[in-house]
Amino acid sequence: MVDNKKTNTQNEEQELSAVFAALSDPVRRAILNRLGEGELLVSQIAQPFEISLQAVSKHIHVLVKAGLVVQERTGRVSLCRLDTGPIYKAAIWLNRYSKYWQAQFDTMAVWLDELDKKRK
C-alpha cells in the first residue's frame, strides 16, 4: 500500500527543487520578469537576449517543467504566460527562515545604535 502523505511530500519537494533550479539561471529569471508584464510569444521573449531562439526555447521548457510558465501552442505560434503558484509555494518555504533573518537584523540594529552612541 502506498503512503499518500509520503508521496505528496516527495512530490512537493521535487516541485520545489524544480522551481529553485529554474530560478538559478539569470536568463530564466529575466524571462519571468518579462512575462510578469503579460503574455508573450516565444519570439517576443527572445528579442532582447543575445542567444539563439532555440536556446531561449530550452530555457522556457525548463520554466514550463517547473510549473512557472504555461505555454500554449497554436500551430507554429507559441504563447507563454507566467504562473505564480509555484513561486508562491517557494516564498512560503523561504518564509520559514525569516525568523533567522529578523534576528540578524535585530542584532545589526543594536550594533548600529551602539556605534552611533560612540560617535556622539
The 8 nearest C-alpha neighbors of each residue, nearest first, counted from 0:
[[1, 2, 3, 6, 5, 4, 7, 9],
 [2, 0, 3, 6, 5, 4, 7, 9],
 [1, 3, 5, 4, 6, 0, 7, 8],
 [4, 2, 6, 5, 1, 7, 8, 0],
 [5, 3, 7, 6, 2, 8, 9, 1],
 [4, 6, 8, 2, 3, 7, 9, 1],
 [5, 7, 3, 9, 8, 4, 10, 2],
 [8, 6, 10, 4, 9, 5, 3, 11],
 [7, 9, 11, 5, 10, 6, 12, 4],
 [8, 10, 12, 6, 7, 11, 5, 13],
 [11, 9, 7, 13, 12, 8, 14, 6],
 [10, 12, 8, 14, 9, 13, 15, 7],
 [13, 11, 9, 15, 10, 14, 16, 8],
 [12, 14, 16, 10, 15, 11, 17, 9],
 [15, 13, 11, 17, 16, 12, 10, 18],
 [14, 16, 12, 18, 17, 13, 11, 19],
 [15, 17, 13, 19, 14, 18, 20, 12],
 [16, 18, 65, 20, 14, 15, 19, 21],
 [19, 17, 21, 15, 65, 16, 20, 22],
 [18, 20, 22, 16, 21, 17, 23, 15],
 [21, 19, 17, 23, 18, 22, 16, 24],
 [22, 20, 18, 19, 23, 62, 17, 61],
 [21, 23, 19, 20, 24, 28, 18, 27],
 [24, 22, 20, 21, 19, 25, 28, 27],
 [23, 25, 27, 22, 26, 28, 21, 20],
 [26, 24, 28, 27, 29, 23, 22, 30],
 [27, 25, 29, 28, 24, 30, 58, 48],
 [26, 28, 30, 29, 24, 25, 58, 31],
 [29, 27, 25, 31, 30, 26, 22, 32],
 [30, 28, 32, 26, 27, 31, 25, 33],
 [29, 31, 27, 33, 28, 32, 26, 34],
 [30, 32, 34, 28, 29, 33, 35, 27],
 [33, 31, 29, 35, 30, 34, 28, 36],
 [32, 34, 30, 35, 31, 36, 29, 44],
 [35, 33, 31, 37, 36, 32, 81, 80],
 [36, 34, 32, 33, 37, 31, 81, 80],
 [35, 37, 34, 33, 32, 38, 39, 31],
 [38, 36, 34, 35, 39, 80, 33, 81],
 [39, 37, 80, 79, 34, 78, 40, 36],
 [40, 38, 79, 78, 43, 44, 41, 37],
 [39, 41, 78, 43, 42, 77, 79, 44],
 [40, 42, 44, 43, 77, 45, 39, 78],
 [41, 43, 45, 40, 44, 46, 52, 39],
 [44, 42, 40, 46, 41, 45, 39, 47],
 [43, 45, 41, 42, 46, 39, 40, 30],
 [46, 44, 42, 43, 48, 47, 55, 52],
 [45, 47, 43, 44, 48, 42, 49, 52],
 [48, 46, 45, 49, 44, 43, 50, 42],
 [49, 47, 50, 45, 46, 51, 55, 44],
 [48, 50, 47, 51, 46, 45, 52, 55],
 [51, 49, 48, 54, 52, 55, 45, 53],
 [50, 52, 54, 53, 55, 49, 45, 48],
 [51, 53, 55, 54, 45, 56, 50, 42],
 [52, 54, 56, 51, 55, 57, 50, 58],
 [55, 53, 57, 51, 56, 52, 50, 58],
 [54, 56, 58, 52, 57, 53, 45, 59],
 [57, 55, 53, 59, 54, 58, 52, 60],
 [56, 58, 60, 54, 55, 59, 53, 61],
 [59, 57, 55, 61, 60, 56, 27, 54],
 [58, 60, 56, 62, 57, 61, 63, 55],
 [59, 61, 57, 63, 58, 62, 56, 64],
 [62, 60, 64, 58, 59, 63, 21, 65],
 [63, 61, 59, 65, 67, 60, 64, 68],
 [62, 64, 68, 60, 66, 65, 61, 67],
 [65, 63, 61, 66, 62, 60, 17, 67],
 [66, 64, 17, 62, 18, 63, 67, 61],
 [67, 65, 63, 64, 68, 62, 85, 82],
 [68, 66, 82, 62, 65, 63, 81, 85],
 [69, 67, 81, 63, 82, 62, 80, 66],
 [70, 68, 80, 79, 63, 81, 82, 71],
 [69, 71, 79, 78, 68, 77, 72, 80],
 [72, 70, 78, 77, 79, 69, 73, 76],
 [73, 71, 77, 76, 74, 78, 70, 75],
 [72, 74, 76, 75, 77, 71, 78, 70],
 [73, 75, 76, 72, 77, 71, 78, 70],
 [74, 76, 73, 77, 72, 78, 71, 41],
 [77, 75, 73, 74, 72, 78, 40, 41],
 [76, 78, 72, 71, 40, 41, 73, 75],
 [77, 79, 40, 71, 39, 70, 72, 41],
 [80, 78, 70, 39, 38, 69, 40, 71],
 [81, 79, 38, 69, 68, 34, 82, 70],
 [80, 82, 68, 34, 67, 83, 35, 69],
 [81, 83, 67, 68, 84, 69, 80, 66],
 [84, 82, 86, 85, 87, 81, 67, 68],
 [83, 85, 87, 86, 82, 88, 67, 66],
 [86, 84, 88, 87, 83, 67, 89, 66],
 [87, 85, 89, 83, 88, 84, 90, 67],
 [86, 88, 90, 84, 85, 89, 83, 91],
 [87, 89, 85, 91, 86, 90, 92, 84],
 [88, 90, 86, 92, 91, 87, 93, 85],
 [91, 89, 87, 93, 92, 88, 94, 86],
 [90, 92, 94, 88, 89, 93, 87, 95],
 [91, 93, 89, 90, 94, 95, 88, 96],
 [94, 92, 90, 95, 91, 96, 89, 97],
 [93, 95, 91, 97, 96, 92, 90, 98],
 [96, 94, 93, 92, 97, 91, 98, 99],
 [95, 97, 94, 98, 99, 93, 100, 92],
 [96, 98, 100, 94, 99, 95, 101, 93],
 [99, 97, 101, 96, 100, 102, 95, 94],
 [100, 98, 102, 97, 101, 96, 103, 104],
 [99, 101, 97, 103, 102, 98, 104, 96],
 [100, 102, 104, 98, 103, 99, 97, 105],
 [101, 103, 105, 99, 100, 104, 98, 106],
 [104, 102, 106, 100, 101, 105, 107, 99],
 [105, 103, 101, 107, 106, 102, 108, 100],
 [104, 106, 102, 108, 103, 107, 101, 109],
 [107, 105, 103, 109, 104, 108, 102, 110],
 [106, 108, 110, 104, 105, 109, 111, 103],
 [109, 107, 105, 111, 110, 106, 104, 112],
 [110, 108, 112, 106, 107, 111, 113, 105],
 [109, 111, 107, 113, 108, 112, 106, 114],
 [110, 112, 114, 108, 113, 109, 107, 115],
 [113, 111, 115, 109, 110, 114, 108, 116],
 [112, 114, 110, 116, 111, 115, 109, 117],
 [115, 113, 111, 117, 112, 116, 118, 110],
 [114, 116, 112, 118, 113, 117, 111, 119],
 [117, 115, 113, 119, 118, 114, 112, 111],
 [116, 118, 114, 115, 119, 113, 112, 111],
 [119, 117, 115, 116, 114, 113, 112, 111],
 [118, 116, 117, 115, 114, 113, 112, 111]]
